[in-house]
Amino acid sequence: MLPGSYRAAGLVDDTALVRAMLDVEVAWARVLGNSVSVQPWLLDPAEVEAAGNPVLPLVSGLRERVSGPVHTGLTSQDVLDTALMLLAREVVAHVSADLARVGSALAGLADEHRSSVMAGRTLTQFAVPITFGLKAARWLTGVLDALDELSALALPVQCGGAAGTLSRVAGDPVAAASTFAGYLGLVWPGLPWHTHRAPVTRLGDVLVRVCDALGVLAADVLTLGRPEIGEVSEGAVAGRGGSSTMPHKRNPVLAVLVHSAALQAPQLGAQLHLCSARAVDERPDGAWHAEWPALRSLLELAVVAASQAAELVEGLEVHAGVMARRAAEAAGELLAERGGGTDPASYLGAAESFVDVVLKRWEKR
């Protein structure tokens, strides 16, 4: 079980997938001139295994429940690919909302601590003075980039039939595909993408970069929150962060989990690219099947990490006094670049200007 999976409840689980596949079939039935309405039901796992994918048992059950044409002209990959894009749309909305929460909290920290001096560190060692506001602004830049990429995603409908020719569609197949996309609120990309998996890898890459941005934030919080540094603390919540053996501990659980997500996401993204590179023939033999669990895992991971990151940043405790004291104690090292000195605050360069640049970008979004 993914810690925090309840934060993604109903978004990418089996029930959500069945519901999305039914939405796809209902939309296509409308294209065929058949207005249908049906309630979701649970699929038999043995039937899913026997078919090799969940679409055939779904279509069989649908034909038992409704009259008139359903699924005619589509293939299993059309339904499942499109259903996953519908799930992705909901995930993108949830992740974007939580990233906006992260961004709002970070903008507040950047502004509040634009002059809060702290030690800058490079390769784990003291470098030159910076401000915590600048560090928060850098975190915010990653979040802003992720929000921009999420908003630019165009999620396409899949509609090609058995071998990507829509050969069983009566009338104008391209018009039917475009109408289908319109019913679902997705994009018709101009042709099927059964073996051109860029829509999936592009989505995966954006989700990985979301986790990258949150991972940097979480890793910094973990480092700065070590007891021997103590410059930030994760907000205390009753019952969270305890140890099974050591009663004194209050572990930074949210930061740990967000950091964990950032370490998992790239491999899931790589799995999508591996599958994409093996999408042979007109419909793939196994590469497509290996893609679904990786994509669903990545969708869930991104939702959970974004929600956890929002809670983490909104409750983050910044110990500016500790930062200032450590910078003063390390002034000999922090000011060595310019030949020495005793006042780290006098050596901040354009730190505040850089904070202003990022805050202006935040205000314009």
C-alpha positions as CSV (number, residue, x, y, z in Angstrom):
1,M,0.0,0.0,0.0
2,L,1.3,3.4,-0.9
3,P,1.4,5.6,2.2
4,G,-1.1,8.3,1.7
5,S,-3.0,6.4,-1.1
6,Y,-6.3,7.6,0.5
7,R,-5.4,11.0,-0.9
8,A,-6.0,9.6,-4.4
9,A,-9.1,7.6,-3.5
10,G,-11.5,7.2,-6.5
11,L,-9.1,8.7,-9.0
12,V,-7.1,5.8,-10.5
13,D,-8.3,2.6,-8.8
14,D,-10.2,-0.2,-10.5
15,T,-13.6,1.3,-9.9
16,A,-12.5,4.6,-11.4
17,L,-11.0,2.8,-14.4
18,V,-14.2,0.8,-15.0
19,R,-16.3,4.0,-14.7
20,A,-14.0,5.8,-17.2
21,M,-14.2,2.9,-19.7
22,L,-18.0,3.0,-19.5
23,D,-17.9,6.7,-20.2
24,V,-15.9,5.9,-23.3
25,E,-18.3,3.3,-24.5
26,V,-21.3,5.5,-23.8
27,A,-19.7,8.4,-25.8
28,W,-19.0,6.0,-28.7
29,A,-22.5,4.6,-28.5
30,R,-23.7,8.2,-29.0
31,V,-21.5,8.5,-32.1
32,L,-23.3,5.3,-33.3
33,G,-26.7,6.9,-32.6
34,N,-27.4,4.9,-29.5
35,S,-28.1,6.9,-26.4
36,V,-27.4,4.6,-23.4
37,S,-27.0,4.9,-19.7
38,V,-25.5,2.3,-17.4
39,Q,-24.3,2.0,-13.9
40,P,-20.7,0.7,-13.2
41,W,-20.2,-2.8,-12.0
42,L,-17.2,-4.9,-10.9
43,L,-15.4,-6.9,-13.4
44,D,-14.4,-10.5,-12.8
45,P,-10.6,-10.7,-12.5
46,A,-10.6,-14.1,-14.1
47,E,-12.4,-12.7,-17.2
48,V,-10.0,-9.8,-17.4
49,E,-7.1,-12.3,-17.3
50,A,-8.7,-14.5,-19.9
51,A,-9.2,-11.6,-22.3
52,G,-5.8,-10.1,-21.6
53,N,-7.3,-6.7,-20.8
54,P,-10.4,-5.4,-19.0
55,V,-12.2,-4.1,-22.1
56,L,-13.7,-7.4,-23.5
57,P,-15.4,-8.4,-20.2
58,L,-16.7,-4.8,-19.9
59,V,-18.1,-4.8,-23.4
60,S,-19.7,-8.3,-22.9
61,G,-21.3,-7.0,-19.7
62,L,-22.4,-3.8,-21.5
63,R,-24.1,-5.7,-24.3
64,E,-26.0,-7.8,-21.8
65,R,-27.3,-4.6,-20.1
66,V,-28.2,-2.4,-23.1
67,S,-29.8,-2.8,-26.5
68,G,-28.5,-1.3,-29.7
69,P,-25.0,-0.9,-31.0
70,V,-22.1,-0.5,-28.6
71,H,-18.3,-0.7,-29.2
72,T,-18.8,-1.3,-33.0
73,G,-15.8,0.0,-34.8
74,L,-13.6,0.4,-31.7
75,T,-10.9,-1.9,-30.4
76,S,-9.9,-2.7,-26.8
77,Q,-6.9,-0.3,-27.0
78,D,-9.2,2.6,-28.1
79,V,-11.3,2.1,-24.9
80,L,-8.5,1.6,-22.4
81,D,-6.2,4.3,-23.8
82,T,-9.0,6.8,-23.8
83,A,-10.2,5.8,-20.3
84,L,-6.7,6.3,-19.0
85,M,-6.6,9.8,-20.5
86,L,-9.9,10.5,-18.7
87,L,-8.3,9.4,-15.4
88,A,-5.2,11.5,-16.3
89,R,-7.4,14.6,-16.7
90,E,-8.8,14.2,-13.2
91,V,-5.3,13.6,-11.8
92,V,-3.9,16.7,-13.6
93,A,-6.7,18.8,-12.1
94,H,-6.0,17.5,-8.6
95,V,-2.2,17.8,-8.9
96,S,-2.5,21.3,-10.3
97,A,-4.8,22.4,-7.4
98,D,-2.3,21.0,-4.8
99,L,0.7,22.5,-6.6
100,A,-1.1,25.9,-6.4
101,R,-1.4,25.4,-2.7
102,V,2.3,24.6,-2.5
103,G,3.1,27.6,-4.7
104,S,1.0,30.0,-2.5
105,A,2.7,28.8,0.7
106,L,6.1,29.1,-0.9
107,A,5.4,32.6,-2.2
108,G,4.5,33.6,1.3
109,L,7.7,32.1,2.7
110,A,9.8,33.7,0.0
111,D,8.3,37.1,0.8
112,E,8.4,36.8,4.6
113,H,12.0,35.5,4.6
114,R,13.5,37.6,1.7
115,S,16.0,39.0,4.2
116,S,16.4,36.0,6.5
117,V,20.1,35.2,6.2
118,M,21.3,31.6,6.2
119,A,24.3,29.7,5.1
120,G,24.4,28.7,1.5
121,R,25.8,25.2,0.9
122,T,27.4,23.6,-2.1
123,L,28.5,20.0,-2.2
124,T,27.3,19.8,1.4
125,Q,29.7,22.4,2.6
126,F,29.4,26.1,3.6
127,A,29.6,28.4,0.5
128,V,28.4,32.0,0.7
129,P,25.4,33.6,2.5
130,I,22.0,33.4,1.0
131,T,18.5,34.0,2.3
132,F,15.8,31.5,3.1
133,G,13.5,33.6,0.9
134,L,15.8,32.8,-2.0
135,K,15.7,29.1,-1.2
136,A,11.9,29.2,-1.1
137,A,11.8,31.1,-4.4
138,R,13.9,28.5,-6.0
139,W,11.5,25.8,-4.8
140,L,8.7,28.0,-6.1
141,T,10.3,28.1,-9.6
142,G,10.2,24.4,-9.8
143,V,6.5,24.4,-8.9
144,L,5.7,27.1,-11.4
145,D,7.5,25.2,-14.2
146,A,5.5,22.1,-13.3
147,L,2.2,24.0,-13.3
148,D,3.0,25.4,-16.7
149,E,3.7,22.0,-18.1
150,L,0.6,20.5,-16.6
151,S,-1.6,23.3,-18.1
152,A,0.0,22.7,-21.5
153,L,-0.9,19.0,-21.7
154,A,-3.3,18.1,-24.4
155,L,-4.9,14.7,-23.6
156,P,-6.0,12.9,-26.7
157,V,-8.8,10.4,-27.4
158,Q,-7.8,7.1,-28.9
159,C,-9.9,6.0,-31.9
160,G,-8.6,3.7,-34.5
161,G,-10.4,0.3,-34.6
162,A,-8.6,-3.0,-35.1
163,A,-5.5,-1.7,-36.9
164,G,-5.8,2.1,-36.8
165,T,-7.9,2.6,-39.9
166,L,-11.4,2.9,-38.4
167,S,-12.5,0.5,-41.1
168,R,-15.8,-0.5,-39.5
169,V,-17.1,3.1,-39.0
170,A,-19.9,4.0,-41.4
171,G,-19.9,7.4,-43.0
172,D,-17.0,9.8,-42.3
173,P,-14.6,8.0,-39.8
174,V,-12.6,11.2,-39.1
175,A,-15.7,13.1,-38.3
176,A,-16.9,10.3,-36.0
177,A,-13.6,10.3,-34.2
178,S,-13.7,14.1,-33.8
179,T,-17.3,13.9,-32.4
180,F,-16.2,11.2,-30.1
181,A,-13.4,13.4,-28.7
182,G,-15.9,16.2,-28.3
183,Y,-18.3,14.2,-26.2
184,L,-15.5,13.2,-23.9
185,G,-13.8,16.7,-23.7
186,L,-10.5,15.3,-25.1
187,V,-8.5,16.2,-28.1
188,W,-8.7,14.4,-31.5
189,P,-5.0,14.3,-32.5
190,G,-5.7,13.6,-36.2
191,L,-5.0,9.9,-36.3
192,P,-4.8,7.0,-33.9
193,W,-1.7,6.6,-31.7
194,H,-1.8,2.8,-31.0
195,T,1.9,2.5,-31.5
196,H,3.0,6.1,-31.3
197,R,3.0,6.4,-27.5
198,A,4.1,10.1,-27.2
199,P,0.8,11.1,-25.5
200,V,1.6,8.6,-22.7
201,T,5.3,9.4,-22.4
202,R,4.7,13.1,-22.5
203,L,2.2,12.8,-19.7
204,G,4.6,10.6,-17.7
205,D,7.4,13.0,-18.2
206,V,5.4,15.9,-16.9
207,L,4.4,13.9,-13.8
208,V,8.0,12.9,-13.2
209,R,9.0,16.6,-13.3
210,V,6.3,17.4,-10.8
211,C,7.8,14.8,-8.5
212,D,11.3,16.2,-9.2
213,A,10.3,19.7,-8.1
214,L,8.6,18.4,-5.0
215,G,11.5,16.1,-4.3
216,V,14.1,18.9,-4.2
217,L,11.9,20.7,-1.7
218,A,11.5,17.7,0.4
219,A,15.2,16.8,0.3
220,D,16.1,20.3,1.5
221,V,13.6,20.1,4.3
222,L,15.0,16.8,5.4
223,T,18.5,18.2,5.4
224,L,17.7,21.5,7.1
225,G,15.5,19.7,9.6
226,R,18.2,17.4,10.9
227,P,18.6,18.0,14.7
228,E,22.2,19.1,14.3
229,I,21.1,21.8,11.8
230,G,17.6,22.6,13.0
231,E,16.8,25.4,10.6
232,V,13.3,24.2,9.6
233,S,10.9,21.7,11.1
234,E,7.9,19.8,9.7
235,G,4.7,21.0,11.4
236,A,3.7,18.8,14.3
237,V,0.5,16.7,13.9
238,A,-0.8,14.5,16.6
239,G,-0.1,10.8,15.9
240,R,2.2,11.5,13.0
241,G,5.9,10.7,12.8
242,G,6.2,8.4,15.8
243,S,8.7,5.5,16.0
244,S,7.8,1.9,16.8
245,T,10.8,1.7,19.2
246,M,12.1,5.2,20.1
247,P,9.6,7.3,22.1
248,H,11.5,10.6,21.6
249,K,11.3,10.7,17.8
250,R,9.1,12.9,15.7
251,N,10.0,11.9,12.2
252,P,9.4,14.3,9.3
253,V,7.0,11.9,7.6
254,L,5.6,14.1,4.9
255,A,9.0,15.2,3.7
256,V,10.2,11.5,3.8
257,L,7.2,10.4,1.7
258,V,7.5,13.2,-0.9
259,H,11.2,12.5,-1.2
260,S,10.3,8.8,-1.7
261,A,7.9,9.7,-4.4
262,A,10.6,11.7,-6.2
263,L,12.8,8.6,-6.1
264,Q,10.1,6.3,-7.5
265,A,8.7,8.4,-10.3
266,P,11.7,8.4,-12.7
267,Q,11.7,4.6,-12.9
268,L,8.0,4.6,-13.7
269,G,8.6,7.2,-16.4
270,A,11.4,5.1,-17.8
271,Q,9.1,2.1,-17.9
272,L,6.7,4.2,-20.1
273,H,9.5,5.0,-22.5
274,L,10.6,1.4,-22.6
275,C,7.1,0.4,-23.5
276,S,6.9,3.1,-26.1
277,A,10.1,1.9,-27.8
278,R,8.6,-1.6,-28.1
279,A,5.2,-0.6,-29.5
280,V,5.5,-2.7,-32.6
281,D,3.2,-3.6,-35.5
282,E,-0.2,-1.9,-35.5
283,R,-0.9,-2.8,-31.9
284,P,1.8,-4.0,-29.5
285,D,2.2,-7.4,-28.0
286,G,2.9,-6.8,-24.3
287,A,4.5,-3.4,-24.3
288,W,1.1,-1.8,-24.2
289,H,0.1,-4.2,-21.4
290,A,3.1,-3.3,-19.4
291,E,2.3,0.4,-19.7
292,W,-1.0,0.5,-17.8
293,P,0.3,-0.4,-14.3
294,A,3.3,1.9,-14.6
295,L,1.1,4.8,-15.8
296,R,-1.6,4.2,-13.1
297,S,1.1,4.0,-10.4
298,L,2.7,7.2,-11.6
299,L,-0.7,9.0,-11.7
300,E,-1.4,7.9,-8.1
301,L,2.1,8.7,-6.9
302,A,1.8,12.3,-8.3
303,V,-1.5,12.9,-6.7
304,V,-0.4,11.7,-3.3
305,A,3.0,13.5,-3.4
306,A,1.4,16.8,-4.4
307,S,-1.2,16.6,-1.6
308,Q,1.5,15.7,0.9
309,A,3.8,18.5,-0.3
310,A,1.0,21.0,0.1
311,E,0.4,20.0,3.7
312,L,4.2,19.9,4.3
313,V,4.8,23.5,3.1
314,E,1.7,25.0,4.6
315,G,2.8,23.7,8.0
316,L,6.6,24.3,7.6
317,E,8.2,25.9,10.6
318,V,11.2,28.2,9.7
319,H,13.7,28.9,12.4
320,A,15.2,32.1,11.1
321,G,17.0,32.8,14.4
322,V,18.9,29.5,14.1
323,M,19.8,30.3,10.5
324,A,21.1,33.7,11.4
325,R,23.1,32.4,14.3
326,R,24.7,29.7,12.2
327,A,25.6,32.1,9.4
328,A,27.2,34.5,11.9
329,E,29.2,31.6,13.5
330,A,30.4,30.5,10.1
331,A,31.1,34.0,8.8
332,G,34.8,33.2,8.3
333,E,34.0,30.5,5.8
334,L,30.9,32.2,4.2
335,L,32.7,35.4,3.5
336,A,36.0,33.9,2.5
337,E,35.2,34.4,-1.2
338,R,35.6,38.2,-0.8
339,G,38.5,38.1,1.6
340,G,36.7,37.8,4.9
341,G,34.3,39.8,7.1
342,T,31.9,39.4,10.0
343,D,28.5,40.3,8.6
344,P,26.9,37.7,6.3
345,A,24.0,40.0,5.7
346,S,26.3,42.4,3.9
347,Y,27.1,39.8,1.2
348,L,23.8,38.8,-0.4
349,G,24.3,40.1,-3.9
350,A,21.1,40.0,-5.9
351,A,19.3,37.5,-3.6
352,E,16.4,39.8,-2.9
353,S,16.1,40.8,-6.6
354,F,15.9,37.2,-7.6
355,V,13.1,36.7,-5.0
356,D,11.2,39.5,-6.6
357,V,11.5,38.0,-10.0
358,V,10.0,34.8,-8.9
359,L,7.3,36.4,-6.9
360,K,6.3,38.6,-9.9
361,R,6.0,35.4,-12.0
362,W,3.8,33.8,-9.3
363,E,1.6,36.9,-9.2
364,K,1.1,36.8,-13.0
365,R,0.1,33.1,-13.3
